[in-house]
Amino acid sequence: MLLSLPNWIIHIFSSLEWGVAALLLYRHGTLSGRPAVRTFALSMLPHWAGSFFVLGYHATGDAIPFLLDMSELVNLIGSIALLLATLKILRSLPKPASEGSMTTAALFGTMLIAGRPQSWMGEDVFDLILQLSSVVYLTFLVLLLMVWKRDRTVFSGLTVGGFWFVLVFISVTVGCMYLATEVRGYPTLSHDDLLHGGAESLLSLSNLMIALGAQKSIMRERRS
């Protein structure tokens, strides 16, 4: 296996944190009497499933590209689910008189970096799924911010910040991919344990923020 023990710990904790965050948000939705928040929590499950495909991919020494492709496909489904669930919450909230109509558009560049993992279904299809998933996720982030601004009791600011922090993880990962393959001479980022672990730790931090924010919301509901 390519990953060291510390790197495995980071990857596993990152996956567990996302699952715990979904559970806590579901609990928050129950306590607050918001079925739409419970639906939002359930919409996080596809992304959680995608993380297990990534773990399986690394467990095989990055030798089965199909597992990585499946993770990207499941993540696209998960991003769509999060987008729809957030839109449902937004529509259930009263619209402020000062707020006009807003058209949400999100554009995101592809990560066409040398030395990236091979794709079982072909690079063109892999790129298309990656681009669609990025656009959908960014649109979800904009809607999530609109929900928070309209009613700050739906989600904690820490939870919203955690979802947005994923962009930091993506940006750093792209930079680490370039450094690992073009500067340090590794075939892929997975072969550079230091950079790979450092980038993944940011995703773990993002998931931890989401979970802690959800717990903060639960504590607020119990006090009220």
C-alpha positions in Angstrom: 0.0 0.0 0.0 1.2 3.5 -0.8 -0.1 5.2 2.3 1.8 5.3 5.6 0.0 4.6 8.9 -0.3 8.3 9.8 -1.8 9.0 6.4 -4.3 6.1 6.8 -5.3 7.5 10.1 -6.0 10.9 8.5 -8.0 9.4 5.7 -10.1 7.2 8.1 -10.8 10.0 10.5 -11.8 12.2 7.6 -14.4 9.7 6.5 -15.7 9.1 10.0 -16.0 12.8 10.7 -18.3 13.2 7.7 -20.5 10.4 8.9 -20.6 11.8 12.4 -21.5 15.3 11.0 -24.4 13.8 9.0 -25.7 12.1 12.2 -25.4 15.2 14.2 -27.2 17.3 11.6 -30.0 14.7 11.5 -30.2 15.0 15.3 -30.3 18.8 15.0 -33.1 18.6 12.4 -35.1 16.4 14.8 -34.7 18.6 17.8 -35.4 21.8 15.9 -38.5 20.3 14.2 -37.1 20.9 10.7 -37.7 17.8 8.4 -35.8 19.6 5.7 -32.6 19.6 7.8 -33.0 15.9 8.3 -33.3 15.5 4.6 -30.1 17.6 4.2 -28.3 15.2 6.6 -29.4 12.2 4.6 -28.2 13.9 1.4 -24.7 13.8 2.9 -24.6 10.0 2.8 -23.6 9.6 -0.9 -20.5 11.6 -0.2 -19.8 9.4 2.8 -20.2 6.3 0.5 -17.8 7.9 -1.9 -15.1 8.2 0.8 -15.2 4.4 1.2 -14.5 3.9 -2.5 -11.4 6.2 -2.1 -10.3 4.1 0.9 -10.7 1.0 -1.1 -8.7 2.5 -4.0 -5.8 3.3 -1.7 -6.1 -0.1 0.0 -5.4 -1.7 -3.4 -2.3 0.5 -3.9 -4.2 2.7 -6.4 -4.3 -0.3 -8.7 -8.1 -0.4 -9.4 -9.1 2.9 -11.2 -12.7 1.8 -11.2 -12.9 2.5 -7.5 -11.7 6.0 -8.0 -14.2 6.5 -10.9 -17.0 5.2 -8.7 -16.1 7.7 -6.0 -16.3 10.6 -8.4 -19.6 9.4 -9.8 -21.1 8.9 -6.3 -19.8 12.3 -5.2 -21.6 13.9 -8.2 -24.8 12.3 -7.0 -24.0 13.5 -3.5 -23.4 17.1 -4.6 -26.7 17.1 -6.5 -28.5 15.7 -3.4 -27.0 18.5 -1.2 -28.0 21.1 -3.8 -31.6 19.9 -3.9 -31.8 19.6 -0.1 -30.4 23.1 0.4 -32.8 24.5 -2.2 -35.7 22.8 -0.3 -34.6 24.5 2.9 -34.2 27.9 1.2 -37.7 27.7 -0.3 -39.2 26.9 3.2 -37.8 30.1 4.7 -39.6 33.4 4.5 -38.0 35.7 1.9 -36.9 39.1 3.2 -38.6 42.0 1.5 -35.2 43.5 0.7 -34.0 40.5 -1.1 -34.5 40.4 -4.8 -34.3 37.4 -7.1 -30.8 36.0 -7.5 -29.4 33.8 -10.2 -26.8 31.4 -8.9 -24.0 30.6 -11.3 -20.8 28.7 -10.3 -17.9 28.0 -12.6 -14.9 25.9 -11.6 -11.8 25.0 -13.5 -10.8 21.4 -14.1 -7.9 19.8 -12.4 -5.9 18.7 -15.5 -2.7 18.0 -13.6 0.1 15.8 -14.9 0.5 12.6 -13.0 -3.1 12.3 -11.8 -4.6 8.8 -11.2 -5.6 6.8 -14.2 -9.3 6.5 -15.0 -11.1 3.3 -15.9 -13.8 5.0 -17.8 -11.5 7.3 -19.8 -10.1 10.7 -19.1 -12.8 12.6 -21.0 -15.6 11.1 -19.0 -13.7 11.5 -15.7 -13.1 15.2 -16.5 -16.7 15.7 -17.3 -17.9 14.2 -14.1 -15.3 16.2 -12.2 -16.4 19.5 -13.8 -20.1 18.8 -13.2 -19.5 17.8 -9.6 -17.5 21.0 -9.0 -20.2 23.3 -10.6 -23.0 21.6 -8.6 -21.0 21.7 -5.3 -20.2 25.4 -5.8 -23.8 26.2 -6.5 -24.7 24.3 -3.4 -22.3 26.4 -1.4 -23.9 29.7 -2.6 -27.4 28.4 -1.7 -26.1 27.3 1.7 -24.7 30.8 2.3 -28.1 32.2 1.3 -29.8 29.9 3.8 -27.5 31.0 6.6 -28.0 34.7 5.9 -31.7 34.3 5.8 -32.0 32.3 9.0 -28.9 31.7 11.1 -30.7 29.1 13.3 -30.9 26.5 10.5 -27.1 25.9 10.4 -24.3 27.1 12.6 -21.8 29.5 11.0 -19.1 26.9 11.8 -21.0 24.3 9.8 -21.4 26.6 6.8 -17.7 27.5 7.1 -16.8 23.8 7.1 -18.5 23.2 3.8 -16.8 26.2 2.3 -13.5 25.2 3.6 -13.6 22.2 1.2 -12.5 24.8 -1.5 -9.3 25.3 0.5 -8.7 21.6 0.5 -9.3 21.4 -3.2 -7.0 24.3 -4.0 -4.2 22.9 -1.8 -4.6 19.5 -3.3 -4.2 20.8 -6.8 -1.0 22.6 -5.7 0.3 19.5 -3.9 -0.4 17.4 -7.1 1.7 19.8 -9.1 4.5 19.8 -6.5 4.5 16.0 -6.1 4.6 15.2 -9.9 6.4 18.2 -11.5 8.8 19.2 -8.7 9.4 16.2 -6.5 9.2 13.7 -9.4 6.5 11.3 -8.1 4.1 9.5 -10.5 1.0 10.7 -8.5 0.2 12.6 -5.3 -0.5 9.3 -3.6 3.2 8.4 -3.9 4.2 11.6 -2.0 3.1 10.6 1.5 4.0 14.0 3.1 2.1 16.2 0.6 -0.8 13.7 0.3 -1.3 13.6 4.1 -1.0 17.3 4.4 -3.6 17.9 1.8 -6.0 15.3 3.2 -5.6 16.8 6.7 -7.4 19.9 5.4 -10.4 17.8 4.4 -10.4 16.3 7.9 -10.4 19.8 9.3 -13.3 20.8 7.1 -15.4 17.8 8.2 -14.5 18.5 11.8 -15.8 22.0 11.4 -19.1 20.7 10.0 -19.5 18.2 12.9 -18.6 20.7 15.6 -21.0 23.3 14.1 -23.8 20.7 14.1 -23.1 19.9 17.7 -23.2 23.6 18.5 -26.6 23.8 16.9 -27.8 20.8 19.0 -26.6 22.5 22.2 -28.5 25.7 21.2 -31.7 23.7 20.7 -31.4 22.0 24.0 -31.0 25.3 25.8 -34.0 26.9 24.1 
